[in-house]
Amino acid sequence: MSARDLSVLLMVVLIVAMLIIPLPSWLLSVLIIMNISLALLVLLTSMNMREPLQFSIFPSLLLLLTLFRLGLNVSTTRSILSKGEAGGVVETFGTFVIGGNVVVGFVVFLILIIIQFVVITKGAERVSEVAARFTLDAMPGKQMSIDADLNAGIISEQQARERREKVAQEADFYGAMDGASKFVKGDAIAGIIIVLINMLFGIVIGMVQQGMDIGEAARRYTLLTVGDGIVSQIPALLISTATGIVVTRAASDDNLGADIMRQLFAYPKMLYVTAGTIFFTRIVDAHL
């Protein structure tokens, strides 16, 4: 068994361990940074691929990353409620986002949830359903086209076999993406529930077991809860965006960045129109 195989197996074992064993604060911080880094890597990979099948492992990877993130949520919740801390990363994010105002921090967290759940996740889920349906409906026509080309001598037997395998892989991929998009939706719902649990039960534990007054308990546990919510929702948002890119990506000779630059700026005259609109808007704004 190679080192790559062992690394994936160890990741699964680590997820199980996070669900059962209490982890120290420093290890939680390391795992949180790893979670954000993996989500960013997935997003950049999805932007660099030329066709969805180049990232065919994405549905299974999406499940593993979702479980990893939920395992982190369980570990941080255990640490917040039992010890009143969750590592330096969570506290730093909480302090930075809240900025001394608990209400503002909670509103920022809710906005991130709305962006992910209502906009990106909902759209990616619908696109996955439609793509899976149309891919399955198009399979018989593609198979007949391959058979016709083979009978006409346009392609060889080996080429026909490769094309049939690609058609089958496309059907399997979009079918898997249709199911995998439900993981993203469920993860967003779980994030909301976990935040409410941390906040409500944290305040109760702070008042009853640690002798804090309600104001101090609310400030302390809201800071930790919002920090935990932010560090879990940022990678979730990145993964949701990657899901949307994968299911909406059409086959191309270049990656997403090259296609955007080539197609968006393909008509230079439109840049002059845009610049003129901005200039006119600035003039109107200056005279109001």
ChimeraX commands (.cxc) that place a marker at each C-alpha (Angstrom):
marker #1 position 0.00,0.00,0.00 radius 0.5
marker #1 position 1.42,3.37,-1.06 radius 0.5
marker #1 position 1.85,6.46,1.09 radius 0.5
marker #1 position -1.00,8.20,-0.77 radius 0.5
marker #1 position -3.40,5.37,0.09 radius 0.5
marker #1 position -2.32,5.50,3.72 radius 0.5
marker #1 position -2.85,9.27,3.90 radius 0.5
marker #1 position -6.49,8.93,2.82 radius 0.5
marker #1 position -7.08,6.08,5.28 radius 0.5
marker #1 position -5.49,8.09,8.09 radius 0.5
marker #1 position -7.75,11.03,7.27 radius 0.5
marker #1 position -10.83,8.80,7.67 radius 0.5
marker #1 position -9.47,7.45,10.97 radius 0.5
marker #1 position -8.84,11.04,12.11 radius 0.5
marker #1 position -12.46,11.96,11.34 radius 0.5
marker #1 position -13.68,9.07,13.50 radius 0.5
marker #1 position -11.28,10.09,16.27 radius 0.5
marker #1 position -12.55,13.68,16.22 radius 0.5
marker #1 position -16.09,12.42,16.80 radius 0.5
marker #1 position -15.06,10.43,19.89 radius 0.5
marker #1 position -11.82,11.67,21.44 radius 0.5
marker #1 position -11.43,15.19,22.93 radius 0.5
marker #1 position -8.64,17.01,21.10 radius 0.5
marker #1 position -6.26,19.62,22.58 radius 0.5
marker #1 position -6.71,23.23,21.54 radius 0.5
marker #1 position -3.47,23.43,19.54 radius 0.5
marker #1 position -4.45,20.38,17.47 radius 0.5
marker #1 position -7.88,21.90,16.80 radius 0.5
marker #1 position -6.18,25.03,15.45 radius 0.5
marker #1 position -3.95,22.93,13.16 radius 0.5
marker #1 position -6.92,20.94,11.85 radius 0.5
marker #1 position -8.96,24.11,11.26 radius 0.5
marker #1 position -6.15,25.63,9.20 radius 0.5
marker #1 position -5.86,22.33,7.30 radius 0.5
marker #1 position -9.61,22.39,6.62 radius 0.5
marker #1 position -9.45,25.90,5.15 radius 0.5
marker #1 position -6.38,24.98,3.07 radius 0.5
marker #1 position -8.03,21.85,1.64 radius 0.5
marker #1 position -11.17,23.80,0.73 radius 0.5
marker #1 position -9.07,26.44,-1.04 radius 0.5
marker #1 position -7.14,23.72,-2.88 radius 0.5
marker #1 position -10.40,22.12,-4.08 radius 0.5
marker #1 position -11.69,25.49,-5.30 radius 0.5
marker #1 position -8.49,26.26,-7.22 radius 0.5
marker #1 position -8.46,22.76,-8.73 radius 0.5
marker #1 position -12.05,23.13,-9.92 radius 0.5
marker #1 position -11.14,26.44,-11.57 radius 0.5
marker #1 position -8.10,24.92,-13.31 radius 0.5
marker #1 position -9.79,21.85,-14.85 radius 0.5
marker #1 position -10.84,21.82,-18.50 radius 0.5
marker #1 position -13.80,19.45,-18.19 radius 0.5
marker #1 position -15.68,17.97,-15.20 radius 0.5
marker #1 position -14.30,14.45,-15.71 radius 0.5
marker #1 position -10.80,15.73,-14.95 radius 0.5
marker #1 position -12.04,16.09,-11.36 radius 0.5
marker #1 position -14.08,12.88,-11.27 radius 0.5
marker #1 position -13.13,12.21,-7.63 radius 0.5
marker #1 position -14.98,15.36,-6.55 radius 0.5
marker #1 position -18.25,13.71,-5.31 radius 0.5
marker #1 position -16.38,11.32,-3.00 radius 0.5
marker #1 position -13.97,14.07,-1.94 radius 0.5
marker #1 position -16.95,16.30,-1.16 radius 0.5
marker #1 position -18.31,13.65,1.22 radius 0.5
marker #1 position -14.96,13.24,3.00 radius 0.5
marker #1 position -14.44,16.99,3.38 radius 0.5
marker #1 position -17.98,17.42,4.70 radius 0.5
marker #1 position -17.42,14.69,7.29 radius 0.5
marker #1 position -14.07,16.24,8.21 radius 0.5
marker #1 position -15.70,19.63,8.72 radius 0.5
marker #1 position -18.54,18.14,10.79 radius 0.5
marker #1 position -16.00,16.23,12.87 radius 0.5
marker #1 position -14.23,19.53,13.54 radius 0.5
marker #1 position -17.56,21.08,14.54 radius 0.5
marker #1 position -18.14,18.28,17.05 radius 0.5
marker #1 position -14.63,18.68,18.49 radius 0.5
marker #1 position -14.85,22.47,18.78 radius 0.5
marker #1 position -18.34,22.22,20.32 radius 0.5
marker #1 position -17.03,19.78,22.92 radius 0.5
marker #1 position -14.10,22.08,23.69 radius 0.5
marker #1 position -16.26,25.23,23.87 radius 0.5
marker #1 position -18.87,23.73,26.18 radius 0.5
marker #1 position -16.47,21.78,28.41 radius 0.5
marker #1 position -13.45,24.12,28.67 radius 0.5
marker #1 position -14.70,27.48,27.40 radius 0.5
marker #1 position -12.04,27.60,24.66 radius 0.5
marker #1 position -11.48,26.20,21.18 radius 0.5
marker #1 position -7.96,27.19,20.20 radius 0.5
marker #1 position -6.30,30.37,19.04 radius 0.5
marker #1 position -7.70,30.27,15.50 radius 0.5
marker #1 position -11.33,30.24,16.66 radius 0.5
marker #1 position -10.77,33.05,19.17 radius 0.5
marker #1 position -8.86,35.12,16.61 radius 0.5
marker #1 position -11.60,34.78,14.01 radius 0.5
marker #1 position -14.25,35.54,16.63 radius 0.5
marker #1 position -12.45,38.63,17.92 radius 0.5
marker #1 position -11.69,39.90,14.41 radius 0.5
marker #1 position -15.22,39.42,13.06 radius 0.5
marker #1 position -17.09,40.62,16.15 radius 0.5
marker #1 position -14.81,43.62,16.65 radius 0.5
marker #1 position -16.23,44.31,20.11 radius 0.5
marker #1 position -19.86,44.05,18.97 radius 0.5
marker #1 position -21.56,40.69,19.48 radius 0.5
marker #1 position -24.60,41.58,17.37 radius 0.5
marker #1 position -22.47,42.61,14.37 radius 0.5
marker #1 position -20.50,39.37,14.52 radius 0.5
marker #1 position -23.64,37.26,14.63 radius 0.5
marker #1 position -25.14,39.19,11.70 radius 0.5
marker #1 position -21.99,38.61,9.63 radius 0.5
marker #1 position -22.23,34.90,10.35 radius 0.5
marker #1 position -25.90,34.83,9.31 radius 0.5
marker #1 position -25.04,36.63,6.07 radius 0.5
marker #1 position -22.43,33.97,5.25 radius 0.5
marker #1 position -25.00,31.25,5.94 radius 0.5
marker #1 position -27.56,32.95,3.68 radius 0.5
marker #1 position -25.03,33.37,0.85 radius 0.5
marker #1 position -24.00,29.74,1.03 radius 0.5
marker #1 position -27.38,28.11,1.66 radius 0.5
marker #1 position -29.81,30.26,-0.34 radius 0.5
marker #1 position -27.64,31.34,-3.26 radius 0.5
marker #1 position -24.74,28.98,-4.01 radius 0.5
marker #1 position -25.90,25.67,-2.53 radius 0.5
marker #1 position -29.45,25.95,-3.84 radius 0.5
marker #1 position -28.26,26.86,-7.32 radius 0.5
marker #1 position -25.62,24.11,-7.44 radius 0.5
marker #1 position -28.16,21.55,-6.27 radius 0.5
marker #1 position -30.61,22.50,-9.02 radius 0.5
marker #1 position -27.91,22.51,-11.71 radius 0.5
marker #1 position -26.73,19.07,-10.55 radius 0.5
marker #1 position -30.25,17.67,-10.85 radius 0.5
marker #1 position -30.75,19.07,-14.35 radius 0.5
marker #1 position -27.28,18.00,-15.54 radius 0.5
marker #1 position -27.81,14.44,-14.27 radius 0.5
marker #1 position -31.22,14.21,-15.95 radius 0.5
marker #1 position -30.03,15.53,-19.32 radius 0.5
marker #1 position -26.88,13.40,-19.25 radius 0.5
marker #1 position -28.90,10.23,-18.70 radius 0.5
marker #1 position -31.40,11.23,-21.39 radius 0.5
marker #1 position -28.59,11.85,-23.88 radius 0.5
marker #1 position -26.85,8.50,-23.29 radius 0.5
marker #1 position -28.78,6.44,-25.90 radius 0.5
marker #1 position -28.17,9.08,-28.59 radius 0.5
marker #1 position -24.45,9.23,-27.81 radius 0.5
marker #1 position -24.18,5.43,-27.89 radius 0.5
marker #1 position -25.96,5.30,-31.26 radius 0.5
marker #1 position -23.66,8.01,-32.62 radius 0.5
marker #1 position -20.60,6.02,-31.54 radius 0.5
marker #1 position -21.97,2.85,-33.14 radius 0.5
marker #1 position -22.72,4.73,-36.37 radius 0.5
marker #1 position -19.19,6.15,-36.54 radius 0.5
marker #1 position -17.76,2.69,-35.86 radius 0.5
marker #1 position -19.86,1.04,-38.58 radius 0.5
marker #1 position -18.89,3.77,-41.05 radius 0.5
marker #1 position -15.21,3.21,-40.33 radius 0.5
marker #1 position -14.68,6.75,-39.03 radius 0.5
marker #1 position -13.31,5.50,-35.71 radius 0.5
marker #1 position -11.58,2.29,-34.67 radius 0.5
marker #1 position -12.78,-0.29,-32.17 radius 0.5
marker #1 position -10.40,1.10,-29.54 radius 0.5
marker #1 position -11.68,4.66,-30.06 radius 0.5
marker #1 position -15.27,3.46,-29.83 radius 0.5
marker #1 position -14.50,1.68,-26.56 radius 0.5
marker #1 position -12.89,4.83,-25.14 radius 0.5
marker #1 position -15.86,6.97,-26.15 radius 0.5
marker #1 position -18.32,4.53,-24.58 radius 0.5
marker #1 position -16.31,4.57,-21.36 radius 0.5
marker #1 position -16.34,8.37,-21.35 radius 0.5
marker #1 position -20.12,8.46,-21.84 radius 0.5
marker #1 position -20.57,6.02,-18.95 radius 0.5
marker #1 position -18.21,8.05,-16.76 radius 0.5
marker #1 position -20.14,11.24,-17.49 radius 0.5
marker #1 position -23.41,9.59,-16.48 radius 0.5
marker #1 position -21.87,8.22,-13.28 radius 0.5
marker #1 position -20.23,11.56,-12.45 radius 0.5
marker #1 position -23.33,13.73,-12.84 radius 0.5
marker #1 position -25.44,11.15,-11.04 radius 0.5
marker #1 position -22.98,11.20,-8.14 radius 0.5
marker #1 position -22.89,15.01,-8.16 radius 0.5
marker #1 position -26.68,15.08,-7.90 radius 0.5
marker #1 position -26.41,13.17,-4.63 radius 0.5
marker #1 position -23.25,14.87,-3.39 radius 0.5
marker #1 position -24.86,18.31,-3.62 radius 0.5
marker #1 position -27.22,17.20,-0.84 radius 0.5
marker #1 position -24.20,16.91,1.46 radius 0.5
marker #1 position -23.46,20.61,0.98 radius 0.5
marker #1 position -27.06,21.54,1.75 radius 0.5
marker #1 position -27.14,19.36,4.87 radius 0.5
marker #1 position -23.81,20.80,6.02 radius 0.5
marker #1 position -25.22,24.33,5.89 radius 0.5
marker #1 position -28.26,23.31,7.96 radius 0.5
marker #1 position -26.04,21.50,10.48 radius 0.5
marker #1 position -23.86,24.62,10.79 radius 0.5
marker #1 position -26.85,26.74,11.83 radius 0.5
marker #1 position -28.00,24.17,14.41 radius 0.5
marker #1 position -24.50,23.77,15.88 radius 0.5
marker #1 position -24.11,27.54,16.30 radius 0.5
marker #1 position -27.44,27.81,18.13 radius 0.5
marker #1 position -26.50,24.89,20.41 radius 0.5
marker #1 position -23.09,26.39,21.22 radius 0.5
marker #1 position -24.56,29.79,21.99 radius 0.5
marker #1 position -27.57,28.74,24.09 radius 0.5
marker #1 position -25.97,25.92,26.06 radius 0.5
marker #1 position -22.71,27.85,26.38 radius 0.5
marker #1 position -24.49,30.72,28.13 radius 0.5
marker #1 position -26.28,28.26,30.43 radius 0.5
marker #1 position -23.04,26.42,31.30 radius 0.5
marker #1 position -21.21,29.70,31.87 radius 0.5
marker #1 position -23.87,30.92,34.31 radius 0.5
marker #1 position -24.59,27.65,36.14 radius 0.5
marker #1 position -21.23,25.87,36.24 radius 0.5
marker #1 position -18.68,28.69,35.98 radius 0.5
marker #1 position -20.47,31.38,37.97 radius 0.5
marker #1 position -20.50,34.03,35.21 radius 0.5
marker #1 position -23.19,36.66,34.97 radius 0.5
marker #1 position -25.37,36.57,31.87 radius 0.5
marker #1 position -23.52,39.43,30.15 radius 0.5
marker #1 position -20.08,37.90,30.61 radius 0.5
marker #1 position -21.29,34.44,29.59 radius 0.5
marker #1 position -22.99,35.85,26.50 radius 0.5
marker #1 position -19.87,37.75,25.42 radius 0.5
marker #1 position -17.53,34.82,26.01 radius 0.5
marker #1 position -19.56,32.09,24.36 radius 0.5
marker #1 position -20.85,34.26,21.54 radius 0.5
marker #1 position -17.25,35.12,20.65 radius 0.5
marker #1 position -16.30,31.45,20.58 radius 0.5
marker #1 position -19.49,30.44,18.77 radius 0.5
marker #1 position -19.17,33.06,16.05 radius 0.5
marker #1 position -15.47,32.26,15.64 radius 0.5
marker #1 position -16.25,28.56,15.32 radius 0.5
marker #1 position -19.06,29.31,12.88 radius 0.5
marker #1 position -16.86,31.52,10.71 radius 0.5
marker #1 position -13.95,29.06,10.51 radius 0.5
marker #1 position -16.38,26.29,9.53 radius 0.5
marker #1 position -18.48,28.32,7.08 radius 0.5
marker #1 position -15.55,29.82,5.15 radius 0.5
marker #1 position -14.33,26.40,3.89 radius 0.5
marker #1 position -17.97,25.33,3.43 radius 0.5
marker #1 position -18.51,28.40,1.24 radius 0.5
marker #1 position -15.38,27.59,-0.78 radius 0.5
marker #1 position -16.53,23.99,-1.28 radius 0.5
marker #1 position -20.02,25.15,-2.30 radius 0.5
marker #1 position -18.47,27.51,-4.85 radius 0.5
marker #1 position -16.29,24.68,-6.18 radius 0.5
marker #1 position -19.41,22.50,-6.48 radius 0.5
marker #1 position -21.13,25.19,-8.52 radius 0.5
marker #1 position -18.09,25.58,-10.79 radius 0.5
marker #1 position -17.80,21.82,-11.38 radius 0.5
marker #1 position -21.46,21.26,-12.28 radius 0.5
marker #1 position -21.67,24.36,-14.51 radius 0.5
marker #1 position -18.33,23.86,-16.26 radius 0.5
marker #1 position -18.57,23.05,-19.96 radius 0.5
marker #1 position -15.79,21.18,-21.75 radius 0.5
marker #1 position -13.11,23.57,-23.01 radius 0.5
marker #1 position -9.55,23.65,-24.30 radius 0.5
marker #1 position -8.47,25.99,-21.47 radius 0.5
marker #1 position -9.12,26.43,-17.76 radius 0.5
marker #1 position -11.73,28.76,-16.30 radius 0.5
marker #1 position -9.38,31.73,-15.88 radius 0.5
marker #1 position -8.22,31.62,-19.50 radius 0.5
marker #1 position -11.79,31.25,-20.78 radius 0.5
marker #1 position -13.00,34.21,-18.71 radius 0.5
marker #1 position -10.21,36.50,-19.90 radius 0.5
marker #1 position -10.64,35.45,-23.53 radius 0.5
marker #1 position -14.44,35.60,-23.70 radius 0.5
marker #1 position -15.16,38.50,-21.34 radius 0.5
marker #1 position -12.71,40.82,-23.09 radius 0.5
marker #1 position -13.38,39.53,-26.60 radius 0.5
marker #1 position -15.19,42.77,-27.54 radius 0.5
marker #1 position -12.95,45.78,-26.76 radius 0.5
marker #1 position -15.67,48.29,-27.67 radius 0.5
marker #1 position -17.72,47.10,-24.71 radius 0.5
marker #1 position -14.91,48.25,-22.41 radius 0.5
marker #1 position -15.32,51.81,-23.72 radius 0.5
marker #1 position -19.07,51.64,-23.10 radius 0.5
marker #1 position -18.48,50.39,-19.56 radius 0.5
marker #1 position -15.88,53.08,-18.87 radius 0.5
marker #1 position -18.23,55.75,-20.22 radius 0.5
marker #1 position -21.04,54.52,-17.98 radius 0.5
marker #1 position -18.81,54.67,-14.90 radius 0.5
marker #1 position -17.59,58.16,-15.84 radius 0.5
marker #1 position -21.15,59.41,-16.42 radius 0.5
marker #1 position -22.29,57.93,-13.09 radius 0.5
marker #1 position -19.42,59.69,-11.30 radius 0.5
marker #1 position -20.35,63.04,-12.88 radius 0.5
marker #1 position -24.01,62.66,-11.87 radius 0.5
marker #1 position -23.01,61.66,-8.33 radius 0.5
marker #1 position -20.72,64.70,-8.02 radius 0.5
marker #1 position -23.58,67.09,-8.86 radius 0.5
marker #1 position -26.12,65.57,-6.46 radius 0.5
marker link #1:1,2 radius 0.2
marker link #1:2,3 radius 0.2
marker link #1:3,4 radius 0.2
marker link #1:4,5 radius 0.2
marker link #1:5,6 radius 0.2
marker link #1:6,7 radius 0.2
marker link #1:7,8 radius 0.2
marker link #1:8,9 radius 0.2
marker link #1:9,10 radius 0.2
marker link #1:10,11 radius 0.2
marker link #1:11,12 radius 0.2
marker link #1:12,13 radius 0.2
marker link #1:13,14 radius 0.2
marker link #1:14,15 radius 0.2
marker link #1:15,16 radius 0.2
marker link #1:16,17 radius 0.2
marker link #1:17,18 radius 0.2
marker link #1:18,19 radius 0.2
marker link #1:19,20 radius 0.2
marker link #1:20,21 radius 0.2
marker link #1:21,22 radius 0.2
marker link #1:22,23 radius 0.2
marker link #1:23,24 radius 0.2
marker link #1:24,25 radius 0.2
marker link #1:25,26 radius 0.2
marker link #1:26,27 radius 0.2
marker link #1:27,28 radius 0.2
marker link #1:28,29 radius 0.2
marker link #1:29,30 radius 0.2
marker link #1:30,31 radius 0.2
marker link #1:31,32 radius 0.2
marker link #1:32,33 radius 0.2
marker link #1:33,34 radius 0.2
marker link #1:34,35 radius 0.2
marker link #1:35,36 radius 0.2
marker link #1:36,37 radius 0.2
marker link #1:37,38 radius 0.2
marker link #1:38,39 radius 0.2
marker link #1:39,40 radius 0.2
marker link #1:40,41 radius 0.2
marker link #1:41,42 radius 0.2
marker link #1:42,43 radius 0.2
marker link #1:43,44 radius 0.2
marker link #1:44,45 radius 0.2
marker link #1:45,46 radius 0.2
marker link #1:46,47 radius 0.2
marker link #1:47,48 radius 0.2
marker link #1:48,49 radius 0.2
marker link #1:49,50 radius 0.2
marker link #1:50,51 radius 0.2
marker link #1:51,52 radius 0.2
marker link #1:52,53 radius 0.2
marker link #1:53,54 radius 0.2
marker link #1:54,55 radius 0.2
marker link #1:55,56 radius 0.2
marker link #1:56,57 radius 0.2
marker link #1:57,58 radius 0.2
marker link #1:58,59 radius 0.2
marker link #1:59,60 radius 0.2
marker link #1:60,61 radius 0.2
marker link #1:61,62 radius 0.2
marker link #1:62,63 radius 0.2
marker link #1:63,64 radius 0.2
marker link #1:64,65 radius 0.2
marker link #1:65,66 radius 0.2
marker link #1:66,67 radius 0.2
marker link #1:67,68 radius 0.2
marker link #1:68,69 radius 0.2
marker link #1:69,70 radius 0.2
marker link #1:70,71 radius 0.2
marker link #1:71,72 radius 0.2
marker link #1:72,73 radius 0.2
marker link #1:73,74 radius 0.2
marker link #1:74,75 radius 0.2
marker link #1:75,76 radius 0.2
marker link #1:76,77 radius 0.2
marker link #1:77,78 radius 0.2
marker link #1:78,79 radius 0.2
marker link #1:79,80 radius 0.2
marker link #1:80,81 radius 0.2
marker link #1:81,82 radius 0.2
marker link #1:82,83 radius 0.2
marker link #1:83,84 radius 0.2
marker link #1:84,85 radius 0.2
marker link #1:85,86 radius 0.2
marker link #1:86,87 radius 0.2
marker link #1:87,88 radius 0.2
marker link #1:88,89 radius 0.2
marker link #1:89,90 radius 0.2
marker link #1:90,91 radius 0.2
marker link #1:91,92 radius 0.2
marker link #1:92,93 radius 0.2
marker link #1:93,94 radius 0.2
marker link #1:94,95 radius 0.2
marker link #1:95,96 radius 0.2
marker link #1:96,97 radius 0.2
marker link #1:97,98 radius 0.2
marker link #1:98,99 radius 0.2
marker link #1:99,100 radius 0.2
marker link #1:100,101 radius 0.2
marker link #1:101,102 radius 0.2
marker link #1:102,103 radius 0.2
marker link #1:103,104 radius 0.2
marker link #1:104,105 radius 0.2
marker link #1:105,106 radius 0.2
marker link #1:106,107 radius 0.2
marker link #1:107,108 radius 0.2
marker link #1:108,109 radius 0.2
marker link #1:109,110 radius 0.2
marker link #1:110,111 radius 0.2
marker link #1:111,112 radius 0.2
marker link #1:112,113 radius 0.2
marker link #1:113,114 radius 0.2
marker link #1:114,115 radius 0.2
marker link #1:115,116 radius 0.2
marker link #1:116,117 radius 0.2
marker link #1:117,118 radius 0.2
marker link #1:118,119 radius 0.2
marker link #1:119,120 radius 0.2
marker link #1:120,121 radius 0.2
marker link #1:121,122 radius 0.2
marker link #1:122,123 radius 0.2
marker link #1:123,124 radius 0.2
marker link #1:124,125 radius 0.2
marker link #1:125,126 radius 0.2
marker link #1:126,127 radius 0.2
marker link #1:127,128 radius 0.2
marker link #1:128,129 radius 0.2
marker link #1:129,130 radius 0.2
marker link #1:130,131 radius 0.2
marker link #1:131,132 radius 0.2
marker link #1:132,133 radius 0.2
marker link #1:133,134 radius 0.2
marker link #1:134,135 radius 0.2
marker link #1:135,136 radius 0.2
marker link #1:136,137 radius 0.2
marker link #1:137,138 radius 0.2
marker link #1:138,139 radius 0.2
marker link #1:139,140 radius 0.2
marker link #1:140,141 radius 0.2
marker link #1:141,142 radius 0.2
marker link #1:142,143 radius 0.2
marker link #1:143,144 radius 0.2
marker link #1:144,145 radius 0.2
marker link #1:145,146 radius 0.2
marker link #1:146,147 radius 0.2
marker link #1:147,148 radius 0.2
marker link #1:148,149 radius 0.2
marker link #1:149,150 radius 0.2
marker link #1:150,151 radius 0.2
marker link #1:151,152 radius 0.2
marker link #1:152,153 radius 0.2
marker link #1:153,154 radius 0.2
marker link #1:154,155 radius 0.2
marker link #1:155,156 radius 0.2
marker link #1:156,157 radius 0.2
marker link #1:157,158 radius 0.2
marker link #1:158,159 radius 0.2
marker link #1:159,160 radius 0.2
marker link #1:160,161 radius 0.2
marker link #1:161,162 radius 0.2
marker link #1:162,163 radius 0.2
marker link #1:163,164 radius 0.2
marker link #1:164,165 radius 0.2
marker link #1:165,166 radius 0.2
marker link #1:166,167 radius 0.2
marker link #1:167,168 radius 0.2
marker link #1:168,169 radius 0.2
marker link #1:169,170 radius 0.2
marker link #1:170,171 radius 0.2
marker link #1:171,172 radius 0.2
marker link #1:172,173 radius 0.2
marker link #1:173,174 radius 0.2
marker link #1:174,175 radius 0.2
marker link #1:175,176 radius 0.2
marker link #1:176,177 radius 0.2
marker link #1:177,178 radius 0.2
marker link #1:178,179 radius 0.2
marker link #1:179,180 radius 0.2
marker link #1:180,181 radius 0.2
marker link #1:181,182 radius 0.2
marker link #1:182,183 radius 0.2
marker link #1:183,184 radius 0.2
marker link #1:184,185 radius 0.2
marker link #1:185,186 radius 0.2
marker link #1:186,187 radius 0.2
marker link #1:187,188 radius 0.2
marker link #1:188,189 radius 0.2
marker link #1:189,190 radius 0.2
marker link #1:190,191 radius 0.2
marker link #1:191,192 radius 0.2
marker link #1:192,193 radius 0.2
marker link #1:193,194 radius 0.2
marker link #1:194,195 radius 0.2
marker link #1:195,196 radius 0.2
marker link #1:196,197 radius 0.2
marker link #1:197,198 radius 0.2
marker link #1:198,199 radius 0.2
marker link #1:199,200 radius 0.2
marker link #1:200,201 radius 0.2
marker link #1:201,202 radius 0.2
marker link #1:202,203 radius 0.2
marker link #1:203,204 radius 0.2
marker link #1:204,205 radius 0.2
marker link #1:205,206 radius 0.2
marker link #1:206,207 radius 0.2
marker link #1:207,208 radius 0.2
marker link #1:208,209 radius 0.2
marker link #1:209,210 radius 0.2
marker link #1:210,211 radius 0.2
marker link #1:211,212 radius 0.2
marker link #1:212,213 radius 0.2
marker link #1:213,214 radius 0.2
marker link #1:214,215 radius 0.2
marker link #1:215,216 radius 0.2
marker link #1:216,217 radius 0.2
marker link #1:217,218 radius 0.2
marker link #1:218,219 radius 0.2
marker link #1:219,220 radius 0.2
marker link #1:220,221 radius 0.2
marker link #1:221,222 radius 0.2
marker link #1:222,223 radius 0.2
marker link #1:223,224 radius 0.2
marker link #1:224,225 radius 0.2
marker link #1:225,226 radius 0.2
marker link #1:226,227 radius 0.2
marker link #1:227,228 radius 0.2
marker link #1:228,229 radius 0.2
marker link #1:229,230 radius 0.2
marker link #1:230,231 radius 0.2
marker link #1:231,232 radius 0.2
marker link #1:232,233 radius 0.2
marker link #1:233,234 radius 0.2
marker link #1:234,235 radius 0.2
marker link #1:235,236 radius 0.2
marker link #1:236,237 radius 0.2
marker link #1:237,238 radius 0.2
marker link #1:238,239 radius 0.2
marker link #1:239,240 radius 0.2
marker link #1:240,241 radius 0.2
marker link #1:241,242 radius 0.2
marker link #1:242,243 radius 0.2
marker link #1:243,244 radius 0.2
marker link #1:244,245 radius 0.2
marker link #1:245,246 radius 0.2
marker link #1:246,247 radius 0.2
marker link #1:247,248 radius 0.2
marker link #1:248,249 radius 0.2
marker link #1:249,250 radius 0.2
marker link #1:250,251 radius 0.2
marker link #1:251,252 radius 0.2
marker link #1:252,253 radius 0.2
marker link #1:253,254 radius 0.2
marker link #1:254,255 radius 0.2
marker link #1:255,256 radius 0.2
marker link #1:256,257 radius 0.2
marker link #1:257,258 radius 0.2
marker link #1:258,259 radius 0.2
marker link #1:259,260 radius 0.2
marker link #1:260,261 radius 0.2
marker link #1:261,262 radius 0.2
marker link #1:262,263 radius 0.2
marker link #1:263,264 radius 0.2
marker link #1:264,265 radius 0.2
marker link #1:265,266 radius 0.2
marker link #1:266,267 radius 0.2
marker link #1:267,268 radius 0.2
marker link #1:268,269 radius 0.2
marker link #1:269,270 radius 0.2
marker link #1:270,271 radius 0.2
marker link #1:271,272 radius 0.2
marker link #1:272,273 radius 0.2
marker link #1:273,274 radius 0.2
marker link #1:274,275 radius 0.2
marker link #1:275,276 radius 0.2
marker link #1:276,277 radius 0.2
marker link #1:277,278 radius 0.2
marker link #1:278,279 radius 0.2
marker link #1:279,280 radius 0.2
marker link #1:280,281 radius 0.2
marker link #1:281,282 radius 0.2
marker link #1:282,283 radius 0.2
marker link #1:283,284 radius 0.2
marker link #1:284,285 radius 0.2
marker link #1:285,286 radius 0.2
marker link #1:286,287 radius 0.2
marker link #1:287,288 radius 0.2
view
